[in-house]
Amino acid sequence: MSGDRVRTLEKLYTQGETSDIVDLALEKLFAYELKESQEQLARLMRDLSQFEQQYDLSSDAFYARFQAGEMGDAMDFVEWASLHQMAERLKRRIGLLEES
């Protein structure tokens, strides 16, 4: 259902058929999503920092070694890898939201 609404909005924008209210609502929505994503990323970065300090290794370096199979599959490493993936997705999301 939401995909249909997004396509409808896209059509309305393409045809120049939107109102100031729609623009304002979308602006607020994007600002909210950006703020929430930034707060989530900050929490993830704190969690990642704990692993980095504990293992004296950056998350990027760890993840490259984890992907190469050099770190094993200890629960800490699986959690660290998951947190790293989540942070990278949030960074991409933030980038998209900042572009708009």
C-alpha atoms as an extended CHARMM CRD file, in Angstrom:
* protein
*
       100  EXT
         1         1  MET       CA              0.0000000000        0.0000000000        0.0000000000  PROA      1               0.0000000000
         2         2  SER       CA              2.7220000000        2.5080000000        0.9290000000  PROA      2               0.0000000000
         3         3  GLY       CA              4.5560000000        1.7490000000       -2.3150000000  PROA      3               0.0000000000
         4         4  ASP       CA              1.4390000000        2.7440000000       -4.2280000000  PROA      4               0.0000000000
         5         5  ARG       CA              1.2820000000        6.0160000000       -2.3360000000  PROA      5               0.0000000000
         6         6  VAL       CA              4.9110000000        6.7710000000       -3.0590000000  PROA      6               0.0000000000
         7         7  ARG       CA              4.3480000000        6.1520000000       -6.7660000000  PROA      7               0.0000000000
         8         8  THR       CA              1.2910000000        8.4190000000       -6.6500000000  PROA      8               0.0000000000
         9         9  LEU       CA              3.3310000000       11.1680000000       -4.9930000000  PROA      9               0.0000000000
        10        10  GLU       CA              6.0100000000       10.7250000000       -7.6250000000  PROA      10              0.0000000000
        11        11  LYS       CA              3.4260000000       11.1290000000      -10.3770000000  PROA      11              0.0000000000
        12        12  LEU       CA              1.9720000000       14.2120000000       -8.7030000000  PROA      12              0.0000000000
        13        13  TYR       CA              5.4260000000       15.7830000000       -8.4210000000  PROA      13              0.0000000000
        14        14  THR       CA              6.2600000000       14.9190000000      -12.0110000000  PROA      14              0.0000000000
        15        15  GLN       CA              3.0470000000       16.6090000000      -13.1360000000  PROA      15              0.0000000000
        16        16  GLY       CA              3.5860000000       19.6150000000      -10.8650000000  PROA      16              0.0000000000
        17        17  GLU       CA              0.4090000000       18.7960000000       -8.9670000000  PROA      17              0.0000000000
        18        18  THR       CA              1.5260000000       19.0390000000       -5.3290000000  PROA      18              0.0000000000
        19        19  SER       CA              0.6950000000       21.5900000000       -2.6800000000  PROA      19              0.0000000000
        20        20  ASP       CA              2.7380000000       23.4970000000       -0.1210000000  PROA      20              0.0000000000
        21        21  ILE       CA              1.2010000000       21.2760000000        2.5630000000  PROA      21              0.0000000000
        22        22  VAL       CA              2.5640000000       18.1360000000        0.8980000000  PROA      22              0.0000000000
        23        23  ASP       CA              5.9870000000       19.7620000000        0.5780000000  PROA      23              0.0000000000
        24        24  LEU       CA              5.9640000000       20.7880000000        4.2390000000  PROA      24              0.0000000000
        25        25  ALA       CA              4.8180000000       17.3430000000        5.3750000000  PROA      25              0.0000000000
        26        26  LEU       CA              7.5480000000       15.6390000000        3.3630000000  PROA      26              0.0000000000
        27        27  GLU       CA             10.1660000000       18.0660000000        4.6470000000  PROA      27              0.0000000000
        28        28  LYS       CA              9.1700000000       17.2910000000        8.2400000000  PROA      28              0.0000000000
        29        29  LEU       CA              9.0840000000       13.5710000000        7.5260000000  PROA      29              0.0000000000
        30        30  PHE       CA             12.5680000000       13.6120000000        6.0490000000  PROA      30              0.0000000000
        31        31  ALA       CA             13.8880000000       15.7040000000        8.9600000000  PROA      31              0.0000000000
        32        32  TYR       CA             12.3630000000       13.2580000000       11.4380000000  PROA      32              0.0000000000
        33        33  GLU       CA             13.7780000000       10.2150000000        9.6480000000  PROA      33              0.0000000000
        34        34  LEU       CA             17.2150000000       11.8570000000        9.4600000000  PROA      34              0.0000000000
        35        35  LYS       CA             17.2130000000       12.6910000000       13.1820000000  PROA      35              0.0000000000
        36        36  GLU       CA             16.0770000000        9.1860000000       14.1570000000  PROA      36              0.0000000000
        37        37  SER       CA             18.6860000000        7.5720000000       11.9020000000  PROA      37              0.0000000000
        38        38  GLN       CA             21.4480000000        9.7760000000       13.3050000000  PROA      38              0.0000000000
        39        39  GLU       CA             20.4500000000        8.8780000000       16.8650000000  PROA      39              0.0000000000
        40        40  GLN       CA             20.4030000000        5.1730000000       16.0150000000  PROA      40              0.0000000000
        41        41  LEU       CA             23.8170000000        5.4820000000       14.4080000000  PROA      41              0.0000000000
        42        42  ALA       CA             25.2070000000        7.2490000000       17.4750000000  PROA      42              0.0000000000
        43        43  ARG       CA             24.0130000000        4.3640000000       19.6810000000  PROA      43              0.0000000000
        44        44  LEU       CA             25.5230000000        1.8000000000       17.3180000000  PROA      44              0.0000000000
        45        45  MET       CA             28.8110000000        3.6960000000       17.2120000000  PROA      45              0.0000000000
        46        46  ARG       CA             28.9940000000        3.5680000000       21.0300000000  PROA      46              0.0000000000
        47        47  ASP       CA             28.4480000000       -0.1850000000       20.9160000000  PROA      47              0.0000000000
        48        48  LEU       CA             31.0370000000       -0.5930000000       18.1680000000  PROA      48              0.0000000000
        49        49  SER       CA             33.4980000000        1.5000000000       20.1570000000  PROA      49              0.0000000000
        50        50  GLN       CA             33.2830000000       -0.9650000000       23.0450000000  PROA      50              0.0000000000
        51        51  PHE       CA             34.2660000000       -3.8350000000       20.7560000000  PROA      51              0.0000000000
        52        52  GLU       CA             37.0460000000       -1.7630000000       19.1940000000  PROA      52              0.0000000000
        53        53  GLN       CA             38.5010000000       -0.9920000000       22.6160000000  PROA      53              0.0000000000
        54        54  GLN       CA             38.1070000000       -4.5410000000       23.8560000000  PROA      54              0.0000000000
        55        55  TYR       CA             39.8690000000       -6.0620000000       20.8330000000  PROA      55              0.0000000000
        56        56  ASP       CA             42.0920000000       -3.0860000000       19.9430000000  PROA      56              0.0000000000
        57        57  LEU       CA             40.8920000000       -3.1560000000       16.3410000000  PROA      57              0.0000000000
        58        58  SER       CA             38.7950000000       -0.7870000000       14.2300000000  PROA      58              0.0000000000
        59        59  SER       CA             35.3980000000       -2.0480000000       13.1570000000  PROA      59              0.0000000000
        60        60  ASP       CA             36.3130000000       -1.6860000000        9.4790000000  PROA      60              0.0000000000
        61        61  ALA       CA             39.4890000000       -3.7330000000        9.9110000000  PROA      61              0.0000000000
        62        62  PHE       CA             37.6420000000       -6.3070000000       12.0170000000  PROA      62              0.0000000000
        63        63  TYR       CA             34.8420000000       -6.6400000000        9.4680000000  PROA      63              0.0000000000
        64        64  ALA       CA             37.2620000000       -7.1490000000        6.5810000000  PROA      64              0.0000000000
        65        65  ARG       CA             39.0250000000       -9.8870000000        8.5410000000  PROA      65              0.0000000000
        66        66  PHE       CA             35.6990000000      -11.3880000000        9.6690000000  PROA      66              0.0000000000
        67        67  GLN       CA             34.4550000000      -11.5350000000        6.0700000000  PROA      67              0.0000000000
        68        68  ALA       CA             37.7130000000      -13.2140000000        5.0520000000  PROA      68              0.0000000000
        69        69  GLY       CA             37.1320000000      -15.8940000000        7.6880000000  PROA      69              0.0000000000
        70        70  GLU       CA             40.1100000000      -14.8460000000        9.8030000000  PROA      70              0.0000000000
        71        71  MET       CA             38.2440000000      -14.0740000000       13.0340000000  PROA      71              0.0000000000
        72        72  GLY       CA             36.2510000000      -17.2040000000       13.7360000000  PROA      72              0.0000000000
        73        73  ASP       CA             32.6130000000      -17.2960000000       14.7570000000  PROA      73              0.0000000000
        74        74  ALA       CA             32.6740000000      -16.4070000000       18.4430000000  PROA      74              0.0000000000
        75        75  MET       CA             29.4370000000      -14.7870000000       19.6050000000  PROA      75              0.0000000000
        76        76  ASP       CA             31.2220000000      -11.4470000000       20.1730000000  PROA      76              0.0000000000
        77        77  PHE       CA             32.4050000000      -11.4440000000       16.5740000000  PROA      77              0.0000000000
        78        78  VAL       CA             28.9790000000      -12.3050000000       15.1600000000  PROA      78              0.0000000000
        79        79  GLU       CA             27.4310000000       -9.4880000000       17.2060000000  PROA      79              0.0000000000
        80        80  TRP       CA             30.1910000000       -7.0590000000       16.2020000000  PROA      80              0.0000000000
        81        81  ALA       CA             29.7510000000       -7.9340000000       12.5240000000  PROA      81              0.0000000000
        82        82  SER       CA             25.9830000000       -7.4440000000       12.7990000000  PROA      82              0.0000000000
        83        83  LEU       CA             26.4150000000       -4.0590000000       14.4760000000  PROA      83              0.0000000000
        84        84  HSD       CA             28.8920000000       -3.0310000000       11.7890000000  PROA      84              0.0000000000
        85        85  GLN       CA             26.4750000000       -4.0070000000        9.0160000000  PROA      85              0.0000000000
        86        86  MET       CA             23.6550000000       -2.1040000000       10.7050000000  PROA      86              0.0000000000
        87        87  ALA       CA             25.8550000000        0.9860000000       11.0570000000  PROA      87              0.0000000000
        88        88  GLU       CA             26.8570000000        0.8620000000        7.3990000000  PROA      88              0.0000000000
        89        89  ARG       CA             23.2110000000        0.6140000000        6.3290000000  PROA      89              0.0000000000
        90        90  LEU       CA             22.3370000000        3.5730000000        8.5380000000  PROA      90              0.0000000000
        91        91  LYS       CA             25.1930000000        5.6040000000        7.0730000000  PROA      91              0.0000000000
        92        92  ARG       CA             23.8430000000        4.9590000000        3.5810000000  PROA      92              0.0000000000
        93        93  ARG       CA             20.3250000000        5.8620000000        4.7320000000  PROA      93              0.0000000000
        94        94  ILE       CA             21.5730000000        9.0920000000        6.3000000000  PROA      94              0.0000000000
        95        95  GLY       CA             23.4220000000        9.9400000000        3.1010000000  PROA      95              0.0000000000
        96        96  LEU       CA             20.2350000000        9.5170000000        1.0640000000  PROA      96              0.0000000000
        97        97  LEU       CA             18.1880000000       11.5550000000        3.5040000000  PROA      97              0.0000000000
        98        98  GLU       CA             20.7650000000       14.3380000000        3.5260000000  PROA      98              0.0000000000
        99        99  GLU       CA             20.7470000000       14.4720000000       -0.2800000000  PROA      99              0.0000000000
       100       100  SER       CA             17.0180000000       15.1330000000       -0.4040000000  PROA      100             0.0000000000
